[in-house]
Amino acid sequence: MAILTVIGGWSQTNAAETPVRIVVFGDSLAAGYRLPLLDAFPSRLQAALRQAGREAMVINSGVSGDTTAGGLARINWMLADQPDLVIVELGGNDALRGLPPVQTRTNLDAILERLSSAGVKILLTGMRAPRNLGGDYVAGFDSIFPELARLHQVAFYPFFLDGVATAPTLNQNDGIHPNAKGVDVIVAGILPLVLQMIGSGD
């Protein structure tokens, strides 16, 4: 089970006017690769928030195959949706392509800086490098996410695929992308932190 951490909290005494606008800014894990739209992470998160009594519009800004460089290139377009909260889910494709961790870190750093400048709340989700890339690469890549969360004082969910990665029954045949059951596991894990960030709505 991942440890849910908020670095630099926000007051929840004045909850955002409903519906809260949340953007899931990521790659195929956000886009819902090979899943019906209603089974994609943004849709399932919106349904879970509604079930928890919180009205929210969760916007799917996932692009399959996107890297952190791709995310940085389209961040202004994404911000046109005027989100209250952005869930940043990027980096997996950088690792799958073996891109230098320093490059991933630079891009994510710029993304978080841009979001902070826009005045939106940020939830950074961590990713882990494939273990076959070697100890040095894994250490360099995996450390990017907690380091940037501390640097930018943003909320952090340590591993987006917590409880799902490597579980055959929760993934599609490629062993990388979650199936509908896997998406629900991800939503259940991250939901308490999202609710904490957006407030109760009362």
C-alpha positions, -999 to +999 in steps of 0.1 A: +000+000+000+014+034-010+019+060+017-003+091+009+016+122+016+007+159+013+037+182+013+026+218+018-011+215+027-041+235+016-069+247+038-101+228+034-123+252+053-132+269+020-138+241-004-138+249-041-172+257-056-187+226-071-181+210-095-143+210-090-124+208-122-097+181-122-074+174-151-055+141-153-024+151-173-006+121-184+001+093-209-017+061-218-023+052-182-044+084-180-059+081-215-073+046-208-053+026-234-076+000-250-104+006-225-139+020-231-140+057-222-161+050-191-134+026-178-105+050-181-090+064-149-105+099-152-140+086-157-137+061-129-122+087-106-151+111-113-175+083-105-158+075-073-158+111-062-195+113-069-201+082-049-181+098-021-205+128-023-182+152-041-192+166-075-162+170-098-155+172-135-125+150-142-110+159-176-090+133-195-058+149-207-039+117-213-020+111-246-009+076-253+029+074-258+034+108-243+067+116-226+075+143-201+088+164-230+055+159-248+036+169-216+057+201-213+050+210-249+013+209-244+009+222-209-005+256-219-031+239-241-041+218-211-043+248-188-070+262-211-094+239-193-089+260-162-084+232-137-086+236-100-064+205-095-040+188-120-029+152-114+004+148-131+009+112-144+040+113-167+073+096-169+065+060-177+073+063-214+106+081-206+117+050-187+104+026-213+125+044-239+155+045-216+157+083-217+182+099-194+167+105-159+182+140-159+160+148-189+129+135-173+137+154-141+142+187-161+109+183-179+089+175-148+105+203-129+094+227-157+059+212-157+055+217-119+069+252-121+044+261-148+015+246-129+025+265-097+027+297-117-008+291-129-020+288-093-035+253-096-033+226-070-009+198-080-009+161-073+023+145-086+021+107-090+053+087-090+065+061-115+091+034-113+116+024-140+117-012-153+141-031-131+160-046-161+175-012-169+200-016-141+205-003-106+220+031-115+192+039-139+165+027-115+179+047-086+182+078-107+148+076-122+128+065-092+142+093-070+130+120-094+094+121-082+098+123-044+126+148-049+105+171-071+075+168-047+096+181-019+112+208-040+079+222-052+060+214-020+032+196-038+010+166-029+026+133-038+012+098-045+044+076-046+034+051-073+005+055-097+004+017-104+005+007-067-012-026-062-015-032-099+019-034-114+029-071-122-005-084-112-017-105-141-054-103-132-053-065-131-034-058-163-040-062-200-021-088-220+008-064-225+015-065-188+019-027-187-016-012-190-042-019-163-076-034-172-108-021-158-103-039-125-068-025-123-081+010-129-105+006-100-076-005-077-057+027-087-087+049-081-093+033-047-057+040-037-056+076-048-091+087-039-085+096-003-057+120-012-078+136-039-107+141-015-083+155+010-070+180-015-104+192-029-122+193+004-155+178+013-176+204-006-197+211+025 
